[in-house]
Amino acid sequence: MTRFDQPQARRCGLILVIVALLASGCASPRRTGSLTVDTEVDPNVSFAGYKSFQVAPSEGSALGQPIAARDRHLQNAIAQELTNKGLIRTDSRRVDLMATYRTSAVDGSIAIDLVDVSAERRVWRGVGLGWDASIEPDYDDVRERVRQILQSYPRLPSG
């Protein structure tokens, strides 16, 4: 049987606490209004390095087709909320994050992904469940739901 001295036991306990906190921070469901929001965050990313973003068209949008009101509302609301977080929307080819989204009438979800363009990987995802996709929402409703989903994305320090 192995005996731990007191400093070793404290270190082991501290390590277990840190691991538990990190694990709970990676996927954190929360109930917000009529949405249940779940987020996934890449724990190895420093979000302070991201300054600019673009919003990609919905995965379901056909090229050359008019954008549905819901998609237009989602694109504008995502852009507004990321701007409120301190990011700058750009049309430049040099962009830090690409925001993508999808909605599903089957499970009533809105998923917003933020992809690190240079690394070509998703660094943040927020999913809101509980959206009745059978009705056409107005912009204020869409913006509130997007705000709820993006609430946990870190705000950039000003200055």
N, C-alpha and C positions, 0 to 999 in steps of 0.2 A: 504494500500500500504506500502510495506516495504522499508525503506530507508537504504542505505548502507553508512557507513562512507568511507572516502577516502582510508584508509588502507585495508578495506574489499574489496572494488572495485578493488584495485590493485591486491590483492591476487586472487580474482576470475578471473581477466583477465590473470594473470600469469598461473593459473591452466588451463584455456582454451587453452592457447598457448602451454603448455607442452603436454596436451592431443592431440592436433592437430599434433604436431611434432611426438609424439609416434605413432599415427595412420598412419601417412604418411610414417614412417620408416618401418612399418611392411610389407607392400606390395609396392614395388617400381619398376614399369615397366620402362625400359629404352631401347632405340634403340642403338644397338651396331653392327656396320658393317651390315651384312646381317641378323643378329639375333635380335629379340626383346626379351629382357631378363626381367623376372619377378622373384623377390625373396620374400620369406617368412622367417622371422626370429622370433624365440621365444624370446620375449623381456625380459623374466625372466631368461635367461641363460647367464652366464659369460663364454665366449668362451676361455678366458685365461686359464681355468682349463683343457682344452683338449690338450693332448700332442701327442697321438698316433692314428693311423687309420688303417683300412683295407678296401680294395675295394671288395665288393661282386660281384659275377657273375651277369650278366643281368638276370632280372626276366624271360626273354624268353629263356634263355640258358637251354638246356636239359643236364642232367647229363650224363657224358660219351661221349658226342658229342664233336667234335673238335670246338674250339672257332673260330668264324668268325673273319675276319680281323677287321671289324668295332668294335666288342666287345673288341678285344685285344687292338686296338688303344684307345678306350674309357677308358679302365682300366688303361693303361699306362699314358694317358694324365691326368686323374683324380689324379692318384698317384703323378705325377710330379707337378701338380699345388698345391696340398695340401702340398707337401714337400716344395715347394717354399714359402708357407704361414707359415712355421715353424713347421709343424707337422711331426711326424716320422712314417713311414710305418713299421708295425710289423706283424709277423705271430703268435704272442703270443695269448694265450686265454684271457689275460688281455689287452684289447684294449678300448680306450675311445670312438671313433667314428667308425661307419660302414658307408662307402659310398656306396650307391646303385644308380643305374641309369636305365633308360629305354628310348627307342626311339620309336617314333610312325610315321609310314609312312603316316597315315591318316591325321594328322594335322601338320606333319613336325616338331615335337618337340623332344627335348632332356631334360629330367628331371634328376636332380642330387639331391639326398636326403642325408643328414648327420643325422645319428641316434645315439643318446646317448645310448650306449650299456647297461650301468648299469640301466638307467631309462627306457629303452625300449620305447623311444619316439623320434620322429623327432624334431630336433632343428633348422634345416636350410634346405631350399629347393630353388633351382634355376631351372628355366625352360627357355629354349631358343626356340623360335619359328622361323621358317623360314629355316629349314634344309631340303634339298631335299634328302629324305631317299631312293629314287629310284636309286641313283648312289653310288658307293663304293668310299668314300673319302679316300685321303691319310692321313698319320699320321699328317702332318703339318696342314692340314685343320681341323682335329678333335681336335688337341691340341689348335688351336686358338679359336675354338668354346667353348671348355671346359674352356679355360682361360677367355673368355668373361662371361660365366655363373658364374664362381667362383670368378670373380673380386671383388664382394662385401663381400666375406667371409673375416673376419678380420685376418690380419697377426699377428702372435704371436710376442710379444716383444723379441728381441734378448738378450741373456745374460743369 
